[in-house]
Amino acid sequence: MITVTGTEQFQAWQDKIMPGVEEVRPGVWSIPVPFIDNPMRYTLAYLLLGDGEAALVDPGWDSDEGWDVLQAGLATAGLAPEGITGIVVTHFHPDHLGMAARLRAASGAWVALGENEPFPTDWSRDPDQFVAEDSSQYATWGVPAEFLHEVTFDANDWQQLISVEKPQRRLASGDLLPIAGLAVRVLATPGHTPGHIVLLDEANQLILTGDHILPRITPHVSLEAHSHLNPISDYLQSLDGMAVGAQMEVLPAHEYRFRGLAERVIELREHTHERAREVAAVVDSGTATTVWDVARELSWSRGFDSLRGFTLRLALAETASHLVYLRSQGVVVDMDVQCR
């Protein structure tokens, strides 16, 4: 069992409201930024104050409301956007990277991602080609024609993906953040995305886990990026790497702070293996010939038929990732599950 340390954050989560800005340790601030029209409600950005320099981790979803909230949070910590030296993003998803462009424009700060994190333009330079390949992939996975428009990206989606700030720096596992007065180390944790990173602040005994470790929900680990060949395998290996921060307080990018990292890792590992066993049972039954067929037979919190739009897309991509993992473990998976 975990121990909730962000009690005000926990209560806010229960009450479905935004938590307040908090100083977790001297010079370490938690600033919630609204995640517009999403049940996660907010991303927890973290301000790390150094010696005349500062880093902001995961600035959140880009919106006018979010920008106002972020500026107010920085002001509570005694800083203006101009005081930010570096913007460190745990992974490329827009609820983490989205605000980076606006913050960089206001501050001149550099933006950094993990060295192995893909950028959308790495997948394709041609929007039409990207959309066509995306649709072809889900059709190959057995998605009926009447659902294809729901689960595949269109040109507007592509534009949103690429309208984010490109990183000026890349961070390798073991690197220290290049911020004067800080000794915060990078740890690569592929799984949720190919180049996801977490940050270790040993002086404060804090571990900033992005979406890799959350207190209540299981991170989405799916076959989405073409450079990510076996996300589930990567994720399980990354969970093993969490032993280095077992005694640290966990600062996740969503929900609330907690202790009990080792216990949470056990839960996440078992959940992942249980899902793999469930997928294997469907494959062994011989009734499924496509990713869609397998996904329909799995247990979902509100049932498969409740999954629509982007949620359905994620469910299918997660199912595909488990099929790839099972194949790597020697299970015969006689269907097309490769990513474009």
N, C-alpha and C positions, 0 to 999 in steps of 0.2 A: 504493500500500500504506500502511496505517496503521501507526503505531508504538505498541505497547501501553505505557502509562505506569503503569497500575495493575497491576503484575506480580503482587502478592499476590491481587488481585481476579481476575486472569486465571487463576491457578493454582487458586483456589477454584472458579471456573466450570468448569474442566476436571475437577476432582475432585468436582463436584456437591455442594459444601458451601457454607456461608455464609462470606463473607469477613469480616475483622475491621473494626473501626472505625479510621479513619485520619484524620490531620490533613494535608490536601492542601496547604494553605498556612497560615501563621499566622492563626488565627481562621476557617478554613474546614475543616469536618469532614464526612467521608463516613460515614454510619451506615446499614448495611443492615438492612432491616426485612423479615421473612419474608412471602412471598406464598403463603399457605396453599393446598396442593393445586393448585399450578400449576407447569408446567415452567419458568417464568421464575424461580421459587424465591425471589426477593427484589426489593424496590424499594430503590434507593439514595436515601435521604433525605440532604439536605445542610443542615448547620447553618452559618449565616453570623453571626458575632459582630460586633456593632458597638460603639458607645460607650454602654455600659450598656443596650443593647437587642440583640435577636437575632431573626433570621428562621429558620424551618425550612421547607425546600422539599420538597414531596412526602412527607408523613409516612407514606404507605404503606397497606397493607391492614389493616382493622380486625380485630384478634383479641386475646385475652388474651396469647397468646404474643408477638405483635408489640408490644403495649404494654410488656411487660416488657423486651423487647429494646431498644425505643426509649428507655425510661427509663435503661437501663444505658448505652446509647451516649451519651446526654446527660451522664450522670454522668462518663463517661470524658473528656468535653470540659470538665468542671468546671461543669456547669449542671444545674439541676433543671427540670422542665416549667414551673414558675412563672416561669422566666426568659425564656420565649419571648414576644416581643412580637407577631410576626406569623407566620401560616402561609400560605405562598405555594404555590399548587398549579398545576402547568403545564397540567393539564386535568382534566376531571371524572371520569375513570374511577376505579373504587373502589380499585384498587391504588395510587392516588396521593392521592385525596381521602378515602378511607375512614376513616383514623385521625384526620382533622381534628376531628371532633366530640369525640372523647375527649380530644384534646390541648387543644382550646379550653375544655372543661369544667374541665380541671386548671390551665389557665394564664390564662384570660380573654383570650387572644390573639385578634385579628381573623383572619379567613380571607379570602384574596383569590384570585380567578380572573381570567383575561383578560376584557376587556370584551365580547368577542363569544362567549364560551363559554356554550353553553346549559346549563340546569339541567333535569333530567328533568321537573319539573312544568311547564316551559315547553311541553312536547309535549302534555300532557293533564292535566286535573284529575280525570278520571274513570277509575279503574283498569279498569273493565269496557270502557270505550270504547277505552282504550289497547290492551288485550289483543286486542279484536276487530279493531282496525285493523292491529295487528301481524300477526295471522294472515292477514288479507285481503291484506296486502302480499305476503307470501311465497307465498300461493296464486296471486296475479296473476303472480308471477315464475315460475310453473310448477312449484312444489314439489309432488310427489305427496302425496296425502292421508296416506299411511302415514308420511311424514317430517315433516309439519307440526308435530306435537307436540314433535319434537326441536328444531326451529329457531326456534320462536316463544316469546315471553315469556308467562308466566302471571302470576297475581295475586301469587304469592310473589316472582317476579323483579321485578315492579313495586315491591313494598314495599322490596326491597333497594336498588333504584335511588334511591328517594326518602328512604331512611333515612340520609342523609348530611348533613353540615353545609352549610347555605346560606352563600354568601359574604357578608360584610359590606362588602367592598371589591371594586371592579373596577379592573383595571390596563390602561391603554391602551399601545399601542406607543410607546416613547420615554419612558415614565414611569420615574422612579427609585423603587426600593423605599422606602417611608416608614419607614426604620429609621435612627436616628441613627448616624453614623459609617460608613455604607456608601454606596457610589456604584455600585450595581448597577442596570443599565438593562434594561427590558422590551423584548422584540422579539416582535411577533405572528408566529406561524408556523402559520397554518391548514393543515389537511391531515389529519393523524391525527384531529383533532377540529376543529370550526369555529373555536374560539377558543383553540387551543393557543398557549402562549407559551414562549419560551426567555429565559434571563437572561444578560446580559453583565457580567462583572466585569473591567473593563479594568485596574484597578490590579493585580489578581492574574493577568491574562491567562488567565482561565477563562471558558468558556461552558457553562452548564448547559442541556442540550438536551432534558430530559424524554424523551419517546418520539419526538421528531421525528428525531433522529439517534442511532442505536445502532451499535456497532462491528461487529456480526456479522449481525444479522437486519434485515429490511426492515420498517419500521413498517406496521401495518395501516391502510390508507386505504380507507374504505368508505362506501357510501351508507346511513348509519344515522340520522343526525339530520335531521329534516325541513327544518331551516334551512340545511342544507349542500347547496347546489345542484350543485356540481361539485368534489368533494373532490380528485380527481386534478389538475385544473388548479391548484387552490389549493396543493396540495402541491409541484408543480413550481415555482411562483412562490416559495414559501417556501424551497425549496432554493437558489434564486438569491440570496436574502437572506443566506445563510450566509457570503458573502464577507467580511462585516464581522468575522467571528471566525476567519478562515482560519488565522491563526498561533497561535490560542489552544489550550490544552489542553481537551479535551472531557470534560465530566462528565455522562454520560448517566444516565438513571434506572434502567437495567438493565445487566447484564453488567459492563463494566470501562472505566476511563479510557483515553484514547488521544490521540495527536496525528495530524494528517493529515486535518483536516476537509475541505479542498478535494478531496483524493483520494476520500474517502468520499462526498462529495456527487456526484462524477462517477459512482461506482458505483451509487448509489441512483437517480440520474436515468436511467442506462442501463437498469437493471433495470426501472424503471417504464415506459420506452418499449418495452422488449422485451416486457413483458406486454401492453401496448396493441397491439403488432403481432400478438401471438398471438391476442388477442381479435378483432382486425380480420379475421384470416385465417378464423376460425370464422364470423364474420358473413358474409364474402364467399362462403363455401362454400354458403350458402343452406340449410343443413340444420338450423339452429337457429331456433326461433321463440319461445323464452323464455329468461330468465336461467338457469334450471336447465339447459336444453339447452347453452348456451354453456359454463357451468361444467364440465359433464361432459367437455367436449372439451379442457379446458386441462390443462397439466402441473402437478401438485401433488407435493410432495416424496415422499409415500407413496401417491400415487394418489387419485383422486376417491372411490373406494369406501371408503377409510380414514377419510374425513371424516364425523364423526358429531356430533350435539348442537351445542354452541356453536361448535365449530370449523367445522362445516358452515354454520352461520348466517353466520359471518364470511366464509367463502369466497364465499357467494352475494352478500353485500353488497359485497364487494370487486369481484366480477365486474360487478355492476350499476354500480359507480362508474366502471369502465373503459368500459362501454357509454355512459354519460352523457358521459364525456370524448370518446369517439370521435364521438358525435353533434355535440358542440360544435366538433369539428374538420372537420365536413363529411361524415363517413361516414354513409351511410344505415343507420340502425338501426331496423328495422321490428318493434319489440316494445315492450311496456310496461316501462319501467325506472325510473319515477319513485318517489321515496320518499313515504311517507304525509305 
